[in-house]
Amino acid sequence: MFGLGMPELLIILVIILIIFGAGKLPQIGRGLGQGIKNFREATTKKTEEIPPDTGDNKKETEKLDD
């Protein structure tokens, strides 16, 4: 995972704990989880909204090129 081992991850966790405190960590985790969930929902909805290519676009662009 990005070349980070267990000691590096523990140091990062300790620094985050010192900066934000133990009380804020659940709120930060909840916010990150909701953000990731919203991002996934938005990306799946976006792919559902895009219609499949039927080949009509190629014909229209060929007409425009002429």
Gaussian input, Z-matrix of N, CA and C with variables (Angstrom, degrees):
# hf/3-21g

backbone

0 1
 N
 C     1     B1
 C     2     B2     1     A1
 N     3     B3     2     A2     1     D1
 C     4     B4     3     A3     2     D2
 C     5     B5     4     A4     3     D3
 N     6     B6     5     A5     4     D4
 C     7     B7     6     A6     5     D5
 C     8     B8     7     A7     6     D6
 N     9     B9     8     A8     7     D7
 C    10    B10     9     A9     8     D8
 C    11    B11    10    A10     9     D9
 N    12    B12    11    A11    10    D10
 C    13    B13    12    A12    11    D11
 C    14    B14    13    A13    12    D12
 N    15    B15    14    A14    13    D13
 C    16    B16    15    A15    14    D14
 C    17    B17    16    A16    15    D15
 N    18    B18    17    A17    16    D16
 C    19    B19    18    A18    17    D17
 C    20    B20    19    A19    18    D18
 N    21    B21    20    A20    19    D19
 C    22    B22    21    A21    20    D20
 C    23    B23    22    A22    21    D21
 N    24    B24    23    A23    22    D22
 C    25    B25    24    A24    23    D23
 C    26    B26    25    A25    24    D24
 N    27    B27    26    A26    25    D25
 C    28    B28    27    A27    26    D26
 C    29    B29    28    A28    27    D27
 N    30    B30    29    A29    28    D28
 C    31    B31    30    A30    29    D29
 C    32    B32    31    A31    30    D30
 N    33    B33    32    A32    31    D31
 C    34    B34    33    A33    32    D32
 C    35    B35    34    A34    33    D33
 N    36    B36    35    A35    34    D34
 C    37    B37    36    A36    35    D35
 C    38    B38    37    A37    36    D36
 N    39    B39    38    A38    37    D37
 C    40    B40    39    A39    38    D38
 C    41    B41    40    A40    39    D39
 N    42    B42    41    A41    40    D40
 C    43    B43    42    A42    41    D41
 C    44    B44    43    A43    42    D42
 N    45    B45    44    A44    43    D43
 C    46    B46    45    A45    44    D44
 C    47    B47    46    A46    45    D45
 N    48    B48    47    A47    46    D46
 C    49    B49    48    A48    47    D47
 C    50    B50    49    A49    48    D48
 N    51    B51    50    A50    49    D49
 C    52    B52    51    A51    50    D50
 C    53    B53    52    A52    51    D51
 N    54    B54    53    A53    52    D52
 C    55    B55    54    A54    53    D53
 C    56    B56    55    A55    54    D54
 N    57    B57    56    A56    55    D55
 C    58    B58    57    A57    56    D56
 C    59    B59    58    A58    57    D57
 N    60    B60    59    A59    58    D58
 C    61    B61    60    A60    59    D59
 C    62    B62    61    A61    60    D60
 N    63    B63    62    A62    61    D61
 C    64    B64    63    A63    62    D62
 C    65    B65    64    A64    63    D63
 N    66    B66    65    A65    64    D64
 C    67    B67    66    A66    65    D65
 C    68    B68    67    A67    66    D66
 N    69    B69    68    A68    67    D67
 C    70    B70    69    A69    68    D68
 C    71    B71    70    A70    69    D69
 N    72    B72    71    A71    70    D70
 C    73    B73    72    A72    71    D71
 C    74    B74    73    A73    72    D72
 N    75    B75    74    A74    73    D73
 C    76    B76    75    A75    74    D74
 C    77    B77    76    A76    75    D75
 N    78    B78    77    A77    76    D76
 C    79    B79    78    A78    77    D77
 C    80    B80    79    A79    78    D78
 N    81    B81    80    A80    79    D79
 C    82    B82    81    A81    80    D80
 C    83    B83    82    A82    81    D81
 N    84    B84    83    A83    82    D82
 C    85    B85    84    A84    83    D83
 C    86    B86    85    A85    84    D84
 N    87    B87    86    A86    85    D85
 C    88    B88    87    A87    86    D86
 C    89    B89    88    A88    87    D87
 N    90    B90    89    A89    88    D88
 C    91    B91    90    A90    89    D89
 C    92    B92    91    A91    90    D90
 N    93    B93    92    A92    91    D91
 C    94    B94    93    A93    92    D92
 C    95    B95    94    A94    93    D93
 N    96    B96    95    A95    94    D94
 C    97    B97    96    A96    95    D95
 C    98    B98    97    A97    96    D96
 N    99    B99    98    A98    97    D97
 C   100   B100    99    A99    98    D98
 C   101   B101   100   A100    99    D99
 N   102   B102   101   A101   100   D100
 C   103   B103   102   A102   101   D101
 C   104   B104   103   A103   102   D102
 N   105   B105   104   A104   103   D103
 C   106   B106   105   A105   104   D104
 C   107   B107   106   A106   105   D105
 N   108   B108   107   A107   106   D106
 C   109   B109   108   A108   107   D107
 C   110   B110   109   A109   108   D108
 N   111   B111   110   A110   109   D109
 C   112   B112   111   A111   110   D110
 C   113   B113   112   A112   111   D111
 N   114   B114   113   A113   112   D112
 C   115   B115   114   A114   113   D113
 C   116   B116   115   A115   114   D114
 N   117   B117   116   A116   115   D115
 C   118   B118   117   A117   116   D116
 C   119   B119   118   A118   117   D117
 N   120   B120   119   A119   118   D118
 C   121   B121   120   A120   119   D119
 C   122   B122   121   A121   120   D120
 N   123   B123   122   A122   121   D121
 C   124   B124   123   A123   122   D122
 C   125   B125   124   A124   123   D123
 N   126   B126   125   A125   124   D124
 C   127   B127   126   A126   125   D125
 C   128   B128   127   A127   126   D126
 N   129   B129   128   A128   127   D127
 C   130   B130   129   A129   128   D128
 C   131   B131   130   A130   129   D129
 N   132   B132   131   A131   130   D130
 C   133   B133   132   A132   131   D131
 C   134   B134   133   A133   132   D132
 N   135   B135   134   A134   133   D133
 C   136   B136   135   A135   134   D134
 C   137   B137   136   A136   135   D135
 N   138   B138   137   A137   136   D136
 C   139   B139   138   A138   137   D137
 C   140   B140   139   A139   138   D138
 N   141   B141   140   A140   139   D139
 C   142   B142   141   A141   140   D140
 C   143   B143   142   A142   141   D141
 N   144   B144   143   A143   142   D142
 C   145   B145   144   A144   143   D143
 C   146   B146   145   A145   144   D144
 N   147   B147   146   A146   145   D145
 C   148   B148   147   A147   146   D146
 C   149   B149   148   A148   147   D147
 N   150   B150   149   A149   148   D148
 C   151   B151   150   A150   149   D149
 C   152   B152   151   A151   150   D150
 N   153   B153   152   A152   151   D151
 C   154   B154   153   A153   152   D152
 C   155   B155   154   A154   153   D153
 N   156   B156   155   A155   154   D154
 C   157   B157   156   A156   155   D155
 C   158   B158   157   A157   156   D156
 N   159   B159   158   A158   157   D157
 C   160   B160   159   A159   158   D158
 C   161   B161   160   A160   159   D159
 N   162   B162   161   A161   160   D160
 C   163   B163   162   A162   161   D161
 C   164   B164   163   A163   162   D162
 N   165   B165   164   A164   163   D163
 C   166   B166   165   A165   164   D164
 C   167   B167   166   A166   165   D165
 N   168   B168   167   A167   166   D166
 C   169   B169   168   A168   167   D167
 C   170   B170   169   A169   168   D168
 N   171   B171   170   A170   169   D169
 C   172   B172   171   A171   170   D170
 C   173   B173   172   A172   171   D171
 N   174   B174   173   A173   172   D172
 C   175   B175   174   A174   173   D173
 C   176   B176   175   A175   174   D174
 N   177   B177   176   A176   175   D175
 C   178   B178   177   A177   176   D176
 C   179   B179   178   A178   177   D177
 N   180   B180   179   A179   178   D178
 C   181   B181   180   A180   179   D179
 C   182   B182   181   A181   180   D180
 N   183   B183   182   A182   181   D181
 C   184   B184   183   A183   182   D182
 C   185   B185   184   A184   183   D183
 N   186   B186   185   A185   184   D184
 C   187   B187   186   A186   185   D185
 C   188   B188   187   A187   186   D186
 N   189   B189   188   A188   187   D187
 C   190   B190   189   A189   188   D188
 C   191   B191   190   A190   189   D189
 N   192   B192   191   A191   190   D190
 C   193   B193   192   A192   191   D191
 C   194   B194   193   A193   192   D192
 N   195   B195   194   A194   193   D193
 C   196   B196   195   A195   194   D194
 C   197   B197   196   A196   195   D195

   B1=1.4569
   B2=1.5196
   B3=1.2802
   B4=1.4602
   B5=1.5232
   B6=1.3174
   B7=1.4475
   B8=1.5238
   B9=1.3194
   B10=1.4606
   B11=1.5253
   B12=1.3024
   B13=1.4529
   B14=1.5140
   B15=1.2972
   B16=1.4589
   B17=1.5327
   B18=1.3309
   B19=1.4767
   B20=1.5308
   B21=1.3291
   B22=1.4689
   B23=1.5249
   B24=1.3526
   B25=1.4583
   B26=1.5258
   B27=1.3178
   B28=1.4624
   B29=1.5275
   B30=1.3203
   B31=1.4728
   B32=1.5211
   B33=1.3308
   B34=1.4720
   B35=1.5214
   B36=1.3236
   B37=1.4622
   B38=1.5229
   B39=1.3172
   B40=1.4689
   B41=1.5238
   B42=1.3141
   B43=1.4760
   B44=1.5219
   B45=1.3344
   B46=1.4685
   B47=1.5207
   B48=1.3195
   B49=1.4602
   B50=1.5240
   B51=1.3275
   B52=1.4664
   B53=1.5224
   B54=1.3263
   B55=1.4663
   B56=1.5283
   B57=1.3296
   B58=1.4627
   B59=1.5237
   B60=1.2973
   B61=1.4547
   B62=1.5178
   B63=1.3168
   B64=1.4594
   B65=1.5255
   B66=1.3216
   B67=1.4679
   B68=1.5081
   B69=1.3116
   B70=1.4621
   B71=1.5246
   B72=1.3222
   B73=1.4673
   B74=1.5339
   B75=1.3446
   B76=1.4702
   B77=1.5304
   B78=1.3296
   B79=1.4638
   B80=1.5186
   B81=1.3136
   B82=1.4622
   B83=1.5187
   B84=1.3318
   B85=1.4648
   B86=1.5192
   B87=1.3160
   B88=1.4635
   B89=1.5292
   B90=1.3080
   B91=1.4600
   B92=1.5248
   B93=1.3259
   B94=1.4700
   B95=1.5243
   B96=1.3198
   B97=1.4626
   B98=1.5153
   B99=1.3239
   B100=1.4648
   B101=1.5214
   B102=1.3281
   B103=1.4616
   B104=1.5185
   B105=1.3198
   B106=1.4673
   B107=1.5232
   B108=1.3283
   B109=1.4626
   B110=1.5292
   B111=1.3209
   B112=1.4660
   B113=1.5225
   B114=1.3131
   B115=1.4638
   B116=1.5244
   B117=1.3274
   B118=1.4727
   B119=1.5176
   B120=1.3343
   B121=1.4670
   B122=1.5210
   B123=1.3170
   B124=1.4562
   B125=1.5269
   B126=1.3246
   B127=1.4570
   B128=1.5256
   B129=1.3350
   B130=1.4683
   B131=1.5215
   B132=1.3100
   B133=1.4626
   B134=1.5209
   B135=1.3156
   B136=1.4604
   B137=1.5285
   B138=1.3301
   B139=1.4611
   B140=1.5215
   B141=1.3368
   B142=1.4584
   B143=1.5291
   B144=1.3248
   B145=1.4517
   B146=1.5220
   B147=1.3160
   B148=1.4577
   B149=1.5184
   B150=1.3355
   B151=1.4625
   B152=1.5290
   B153=1.3299
   B154=1.4587
   B155=1.5343
   B156=1.3148
   B157=1.4577
   B158=1.5270
   B159=1.3253
   B160=1.4602
   B161=1.5133
   B162=1.3031
   B163=1.4515
   B164=1.5205
   B165=1.3224
   B166=1.4620
   B167=1.5208
   B168=1.3113
   B169=1.4559
   B170=1.5196
   B171=1.3139
   B172=1.4602
   B173=1.5218
   B174=1.3306
   B175=1.4661
   B176=1.5254
   B177=1.3276
   B178=1.4631
   B179=1.5135
   B180=1.3339
   B181=1.4520
   B182=1.5249
   B183=1.3294
   B184=1.4629
   B185=1.5185
   B186=1.3270
   B187=1.4680
   B188=1.5200
   B189=1.3049
   B190=1.4537
   B191=1.5243
   B192=1.3330
   B193=1.4446
   B194=1.5219
   B195=1.3270
   B196=1.4750
   B197=1.4707
   A1=108.79
   A2=117.83
   A3=124.93
   A4=112.79
   A5=117.57
   A6=120.58
   A7=113.70
   A8=117.87
   A9=121.17
   A10=109.22
   A11=116.26
   A12=121.57
   A13=111.05
   A14=115.07
   A15=120.59
   A16=112.64
   A17=120.50
   A18=118.42
   A19=113.05
   A20=116.70
   A21=119.38
   A22=111.22
   A23=116.21
   A24=119.55
   A25=111.84
   A26=117.26
   A27=120.33
   A28=111.50
   A29=116.88
   A30=119.90
   A31=110.48
   A32=116.92
   A33=120.83
   A34=110.14
   A35=117.87
   A36=121.51
   A37=111.46
   A38=117.44
   A39=121.24
   A40=110.59
   A41=117.61
   A42=120.77
   A43=110.40
   A44=117.02
   A45=120.59
   A46=110.19
   A47=116.89
   A48=120.91
   A49=111.24
   A50=117.45
   A51=121.30
   A52=110.70
   A53=117.27
   A54=120.94
   A55=111.55
   A56=117.21
   A57=120.47
   A58=113.73
   A59=118.30
   A60=120.78
   A61=111.16
   A62=115.56
   A63=120.97
   A64=112.25
   A65=117.49
   A66=120.46
   A67=114.24
   A68=117.21
   A69=120.86
   A70=113.26
   A71=118.50
   A72=120.91
   A73=113.20
   A74=120.73
   A75=118.58
   A76=112.76
   A77=116.99
   A78=120.13
   A79=111.10
   A80=117.06
   A81=121.07
   A82=109.80
   A83=117.18
   A84=120.97
   A85=112.01
   A86=116.84
   A87=121.20
   A88=110.44
   A89=116.48
   A90=120.42
   A91=112.22
   A92=115.87
   A93=119.09
   A94=110.88
   A95=117.11
   A96=120.98
   A97=112.09
   A98=117.06
   A99=120.48
   A100=110.85
   A101=116.60
   A102=119.69
   A103=111.84
   A104=116.63
   A105=120.13
   A106=110.59
   A107=117.24
   A108=121.11
   A109=110.83
   A110=117.03
   A111=120.55
   A112=111.36
   A113=117.44
   A114=121.21
   A115=110.41
   A116=117.11
   A117=120.58
   A118=110.81
   A119=117.16
   A120=120.44
   A121=110.89
   A122=117.00
   A123=120.50
   A124=111.18
   A125=117.61
   A126=119.22
   A127=111.39
   A128=118.49
   A129=119.12
   A130=110.64
   A131=118.16
   A132=120.15
   A133=110.82
   A134=116.18
   A135=120.28
   A136=110.59
   A137=117.76
   A138=119.61
   A139=111.17
   A140=117.89
   A141=120.37
   A142=111.27
   A143=118.08
   A144=121.46
   A145=112.79
   A146=117.77
   A147=121.01
   A148=108.52
   A149=117.84
   A150=119.46
   A151=110.91
   A152=116.46
   A153=118.46
   A154=110.60
   A155=115.83
   A156=121.03
   A157=108.66
   A158=116.89
   A159=120.93
   A160=112.38
   A161=118.14
   A162=120.76
   A163=112.07
   A164=117.62
   A165=120.67
   A166=111.07
   A167=116.89
   A168=120.51
   A169=111.24
   A170=117.22
   A171=120.78
   A172=110.61
   A173=115.91
   A174=119.78
   A175=110.63
   A176=116.17
   A177=120.10
   A178=111.14
   A179=117.47
   A180=119.04
   A181=111.33
   A182=117.71
   A183=120.04
   A184=110.17
   A185=117.40
   A186=120.61
   A187=110.10
   A188=117.34
   A189=120.81
   A190=111.58
   A191=117.58
   A192=120.65
   A193=112.35
   A194=116.98
   A195=119.95
   A196=112.69
   D1=89.69
   D2=176.76
   D3=59.51
   D4=23.19
   D5=178.49
   D6=73.56
   D7=16.04
   D8=179.15
   D9=-98.03
   D10=130.05
   D11=176.74
   D12=-96.53
   D13=-176.89
   D14=-179.40
   D15=-62.52
   D16=-42.23
   D17=179.52
   D18=-62.57
   D19=-39.02
   D20=179.47
   D21=-65.75
   D22=-41.35
   D23=178.99
   D24=-64.87
   D25=-37.52
   D26=177.84
   D27=-66.26
   D28=-39.37
   D29=177.43
   D30=-64.05
   D31=-42.85
   D32=178.10
   D33=-62.42
   D34=-42.49
   D35=179.22
   D36=-62.77
   D37=-41.63
   D38=178.46
   D39=-64.47
   D40=-41.52
   D41=178.74
   D42=-63.40
   D43=-43.93
   D44=178.26
   D45=-62.78
   D46=-40.79
   D47=179.11
   D48=-63.21
   D49=-39.45
   D50=178.45
   D51=-67.53
   D52=-42.20
   D53=-176.52
   D54=-69.24
   D55=-50.09
   D56=-172.86
   D57=-95.20
   D58=-24.48
   D59=-177.41
   D60=85.56
   D61=160.33
   D62=-175.91
   D63=-69.54
   D64=-27.53
   D65=-178.23
   D66=-71.63
   D67=-29.65
   D68=-176.97
   D69=-87.45
   D70=-18.23
   D71=-176.00
   D72=-58.92
   D73=-43.57
   D74=177.49
   D75=-62.10
   D76=-37.67
   D77=178.52
   D78=-66.39
   D79=-40.53
   D80=179.15
   D81=-65.59
   D82=-43.84
   D83=178.59
   D84=-63.15
   D85=-40.87
   D86=178.87
   D87=-64.41
   D88=-42.21
   D89=179.08
   D90=-65.17
   D91=-41.62
   D92=177.42
   D93=-64.69
   D94=-40.99
   D95=178.96
   D96=-62.63
   D97=-42.91
   D98=178.56
   D99=-66.90
   D100=-37.07
   D101=178.43
   D102=-65.05
   D103=-42.97
   D104=177.99
   D105=-65.28
   D106=-40.70
   D107=178.98
   D108=-62.50
   D109=-44.98
   D110=178.76
   D111=-64.28
   D112=-37.98
   D113=178.84
   D114=-64.25
   D115=-44.43
   D116=179.16
   D117=-63.24
   D118=-43.40
   D119=179.06
   D120=-62.07
   D121=-41.68
   D122=-178.56
   D123=-66.63
   D124=-38.94
   D125=-179.00
   D126=-71.80
   D127=-34.88
   D128=178.31
   D129=-73.30
   D130=-36.57
   D131=177.35
   D132=-66.01
   D133=-36.87
   D134=-178.50
   D135=-64.40
   D136=-41.04
   D137=179.82
   D138=-71.02
   D139=-28.41
   D140=177.03
   D141=-72.66
   D142=-28.76
   D143=-178.29
   D144=-77.62
   D145=-23.45
   D146=-177.66
   D147=-80.41
   D148=120.13
   D149=-179.54
   D150=-74.08
   D151=151.35
   D152=178.51
   D153=-68.27
   D154=153.28
   D155=-179.09
   D156=-73.60
   D157=121.84
   D158=-178.34
   D159=-99.18
   D160=-5.30
   D161=-178.68
   D162=94.87
   D163=-12.54
   D164=179.45
   D165=-66.18
   D166=-31.49
   D167=-178.99
   D168=-64.55
   D169=-36.17
   D170=179.75
   D171=-65.57
   D172=-39.84
   D173=179.48
   D174=-65.37
   D175=-40.42
   D176=-179.60
   D177=-66.63
   D178=-40.39
   D179=179.98
   D180=-70.53
   D181=-31.63
   D182=176.02
   D183=-65.87
   D184=-38.74
   D185=178.71
   D186=-65.47
   D187=-38.64
   D188=179.99
   D189=-68.65
   D190=-32.70
   D191=179.91
   D192=-70.50
   D193=-27.24
   D194=-178.03
   D195=-73.27

